[in-house]
Amino acid sequence: MSLGQTLLKVTKQTGETVTFHAYKVALILNLLGVKDDVYQQVMAAVENQTKQPQLTTAQIYNTVLSELKKLDGAAAAAFEQEHIRAEKKWQQAINPSNKINRLIAQEDDIVHENANKNAQVFNTFRDLTAGMVGKSTGLKMLPEDVAKAHLRGDMHWHNLDYSPLSPMTNCCLVFLSLCLSMAIQWAMRKLSSRNQSGRPQLKWRKLLPTLLHHNTAVFLLIVLMNCSHHMQQ
C-alpha cells in the first residue's frame, strides 16, 4: 500500500492524534522547488518513518529536515526557517499580552483592522482591547488546522474577537426586523418637536451624528431601548 493511501495516525505536539496526510509533505517539497530525485528520496524516507510505532509530527519534521540537509542544503535552510517563522507567528497570535501590547503601540494592522471602528474613540478602544483577548483565546479554542489556516490567510474565521469565545458575534443584531420596522420611525418622531422648549431635540441632534459616525450598533441599541420603553408606557 502506498503512503498516500494509508490511514496512519500521528500525534501532534499538543497531544492531539490526527490522520497523517502525506500530501502535506509533498506540497512543502514542491513549494521548496526541490529536484525530482530529492523529492523521491525524502518521500521514501517519510514512508519508512511511518512504519515506526507511535508516530509524531516532530519525527516527520526531523526526517524531512535531515534528508534535505543531506540532499539540498538551500532547501533545508528554507524549510527550517519557515518552520521557525510559522511557530513564532503562532505563539504570538495565541499570546494575549502580545496582542494587547501591539494595540497599545497603535500598530497600523491592529488599529486599522476594521474600517468601521475608530480606535481613537474610548469605547471602541475598550472593545478592541477585549477583542485582543478574544482573538488569542479563540485561536486556542479552534481546531489547530483551522486556526493556522486563518493565520495563513487560507480561510477567514469571521469575528474571531467574539467567537468562538462567546456564543454571539459582532454581527448578531437581535430584533433587527423590529428595529427596521418600528424603532427607526419612532426615533425620528422623537426628533420632532414634542417639547416646545426644544432642549430634548437639541440633545438628540448633537448626539446622533456622533453615534452614527463612531458606532452604528450603539445607536441601534439606544433606539431599541427607547422603543421598548415607549411601547411599555
C-alpha positions as CSV (number, residue, x, y, z in Angstrom):
1,M,0.0,0.0,0.0
2,S,1.4,3.4,-1.0
3,L,2.0,6.2,1.5
4,G,-0.8,8.3,0.1
5,Q,-3.4,5.5,0.6
6,T,-2.7,4.7,4.2
7,L,-4.8,6.0,7.1
8,L,-2.0,6.4,9.6
9,K,-2.4,8.3,12.9
10,V,0.1,10.9,14.0
11,T,0.4,12.7,17.4
12,K,0.9,16.4,17.3
13,Q,2.8,18.5,19.8
14,T,-0.4,19.3,21.6
15,G,-1.1,15.6,22.2
16,E,-3.9,15.5,19.7
17,T,-4.0,12.5,17.4
18,V,-4.9,13.1,13.8
19,T,-4.8,11.4,10.5
20,F,-1.4,11.7,8.7
21,H,-1.7,13.3,5.2
22,A,1.4,12.6,3.1
23,Y,0.3,15.2,0.5
24,K,1.3,17.9,3.0
25,V,4.9,16.8,2.9
26,A,4.7,16.6,-0.9
27,L,3.3,20.2,-1.1
28,I,6.1,21.5,1.1
29,L,8.7,19.9,-1.2
30,N,7.0,21.3,-4.3
31,L,7.0,24.8,-2.7
32,L,10.7,24.4,-1.9
33,G,11.3,23.6,-5.6
34,V,13.4,20.5,-5.0
35,K,14.6,18.3,-7.8
36,D,12.7,15.2,-8.6
37,D,15.3,12.8,-7.2
38,V,15.4,14.8,-3.9
39,Y,11.6,14.7,-3.8
40,Q,11.5,10.9,-4.2
41,Q,14.2,10.3,-1.6
42,V,12.5,12.5,1.0
43,M,9.1,10.9,0.4
44,A,10.7,7.4,0.7
45,A,12.3,8.4,4.0
46,V,9.0,9.7,5.3
47,E,7.2,6.5,4.2
48,N,9.9,4.4,6.1
49,Q,9.4,6.6,9.1
50,T,5.6,6.0,9.2
51,K,6.3,2.3,9.8
52,Q,7.5,3.2,13.3
53,P,5.0,2.9,16.2
54,Q,3.6,6.0,17.9
55,L,4.4,8.3,15.0
56,T,4.6,12.1,15.9
57,T,4.7,15.2,13.8
58,A,8.1,16.1,15.4
59,Q,9.5,12.8,14.0
60,I,8.2,13.6,10.5
61,Y,9.6,17.1,10.6
62,N,13.0,15.8,11.7
63,T,13.1,13.2,9.0
64,V,12.3,15.7,6.3
65,L,14.8,18.2,7.6
66,S,17.5,15.5,7.9
67,E,17.0,14.3,4.4
68,L,17.0,17.8,2.9
69,K,20.3,18.6,4.7
70,K,21.9,15.7,3.0
71,L,20.4,16.3,-0.4
72,D,19.7,20.0,-0.8
73,G,21.2,22.4,1.8
74,A,19.5,25.5,0.5
75,A,16.1,23.8,0.6
76,A,16.8,22.5,4.1
77,A,17.6,26.0,5.3
78,A,14.5,27.5,3.8
79,F,12.4,24.7,5.3
80,E,13.8,25.2,8.7
81,Q,13.4,29.0,8.6
82,E,9.8,28.8,7.5
83,H,9.1,26.3,10.3
84,I,10.6,28.7,12.9
85,R,8.8,31.7,11.4
86,A,5.4,29.9,11.4
87,E,5.9,28.7,15.0
88,K,6.8,32.2,16.2
89,K,3.8,33.7,14.5
90,W,1.5,31.1,16.1
91,Q,2.9,31.7,19.6
92,Q,2.5,35.4,19.2
93,A,-1.1,35.0,17.9
94,I,-2.2,33.0,20.9
95,N,-0.5,35.3,23.4
96,P,-3.0,37.9,24.7
97,S,-0.2,40.1,26.2
98,N,1.5,40.4,22.8
99,K,-1.7,41.4,21.1
100,I,-2.6,44.0,23.7
101,N,0.9,45.5,23.6
102,R,0.5,45.8,19.8
103,L,-2.8,47.6,20.3
104,I,-1.3,50.0,22.9
105,A,1.6,50.7,20.5
106,Q,-1.1,51.7,17.9
107,E,0.3,49.3,15.2
108,D,-1.5,50.0,12.0
109,D,-2.6,46.5,11.2
110,I,-4.3,46.4,14.7
111,V,-6.0,49.8,15.0
112,H,-6.9,49.9,11.3
113,E,-8.1,46.3,11.0
114,N,-11.8,47.3,10.8
115,A,-12.7,50.5,8.9
116,N,-16.0,50.6,10.9
117,K,-14.2,51.0,14.2
118,N,-12.3,54.2,15.1
119,A,-9.7,53.1,17.6
120,Q,-9.3,56.7,18.9
121,V,-12.8,56.6,20.4
122,F,-12.7,55.4,24.0
123,N,-15.5,52.8,23.9
124,T,-14.1,51.4,20.6
125,F,-10.6,51.2,22.0
126,R,-12.0,49.3,25.0
127,D,-13.8,46.9,22.7
128,L,-10.6,46.4,20.7
129,T,-8.8,45.6,24.0
130,A,-11.3,42.9,24.9
131,G,-11.1,41.7,21.3
132,M,-7.4,41.1,21.6
133,V,-8.1,38.6,24.4
134,G,-10.9,37.1,22.4
135,K,-8.8,36.5,19.4
136,S,-5.9,34.9,21.2
137,T,-8.2,32.7,23.3
138,G,-10.4,31.9,20.3
139,L,-7.4,30.6,18.3
140,K,-6.6,28.1,21.0
141,M,-10.3,27.0,21.1
142,L,-10.4,26.3,17.4
143,P,-9.0,23.1,15.9
144,E,-5.4,23.9,15.2
145,D,-5.7,23.3,11.5
146,V,-8.5,25.8,11.3
147,A,-6.7,28.4,13.5
148,K,-3.4,28.1,11.5
149,A,-5.3,28.3,8.2
150,H,-6.9,31.5,9.4
151,L,-3.4,32.9,10.2
152,R,-2.0,31.9,6.8
153,G,-5.0,33.5,5.0
154,D,-6.1,30.2,3.5
155,M,-9.5,30.9,5.1
156,H,-11.1,33.5,7.4
157,W,-12.8,33.0,10.7
158,H,-15.3,35.8,10.9
159,N,-15.4,37.9,14.1
160,L,-12.7,36.0,15.9
161,D,-12.6,38.7,18.5
162,Y,-16.1,37.5,19.6
163,S,-16.4,33.9,18.5
164,P,-15.8,31.0,19.5
165,L,-15.0,32.6,22.9
166,S,-18.6,33.9,23.2
167,P,-21.8,32.4,21.7
168,M,-22.5,35.6,19.7
169,T,-20.6,37.7,17.1
170,N,-20.4,41.3,16.3
171,C,-22.9,40.7,13.5
172,C,-25.7,39.3,15.8
173,L,-28.2,42.2,15.8
174,V,-31.1,40.8,17.8
175,F,-34.6,42.2,16.9
176,L,-33.2,43.7,13.7
177,S,-36.6,43.4,12.0
178,L,-38.2,45.3,14.9
179,C,-35.5,47.9,14.7
180,L,-36.0,48.5,11.0
181,S,-39.8,48.4,11.0
182,M,-40.6,50.4,14.2
183,A,-37.6,51.7,16.1
184,I,-36.2,54.0,13.5
185,Q,-39.5,55.5,12.7
186,W,-40.2,56.1,16.4
187,A,-36.7,57.6,16.9
188,M,-37.4,60.1,14.1
189,R,-40.6,61.1,15.8
190,K,-38.6,61.7,19.0
191,L,-36.6,64.2,17.0
192,S,-39.7,66.1,16.1
193,S,-41.0,68.9,18.3
194,R,-42.8,67.3,21.2
195,N,-41.3,69.7,23.7
196,Q,-41.8,73.3,22.9
197,S,-38.6,74.3,24.7
198,G,-36.6,72.4,22.0
199,R,-34.0,71.2,24.6
200,P,-34.5,67.4,24.2
201,Q,-34.4,67.8,20.5
202,L,-31.2,69.7,20.6
203,K,-29.6,66.9,22.7
204,W,-30.6,64.3,20.3
205,R,-29.4,66.2,17.3
206,K,-26.0,66.7,18.9
207,L,-25.8,63.0,20.0
208,L,-27.0,61.2,16.8
209,P,-24.2,62.4,14.4
210,T,-21.6,61.2,16.9
211,L,-23.2,57.8,17.4
212,L,-23.7,57.3,13.7
213,H,-20.1,58.3,12.9
214,H,-18.4,56.2,15.5
215,N,-20.6,53.2,16.3
216,T,-23.9,52.5,14.5
217,A,-24.5,49.5,16.7
218,V,-24.6,51.8,19.8
219,F,-27.2,54.0,18.0
220,L,-29.4,51.0,17.2
221,L,-29.2,49.7,20.7
222,I,-30.3,53.1,22.1
223,V,-33.1,53.2,19.6
224,L,-34.3,49.7,20.7
225,M,-34.1,50.6,24.4
226,N,-36.1,53.8,23.9
227,C,-38.6,51.9,21.7
228,S,-39.2,49.3,24.3
229,H,-39.6,51.9,27.0
230,H,-42.1,53.8,24.8
231,M,-44.2,50.7,24.0
232,Q,-44.5,49.8,27.7
233,Q,-45.9,53.2,28.6
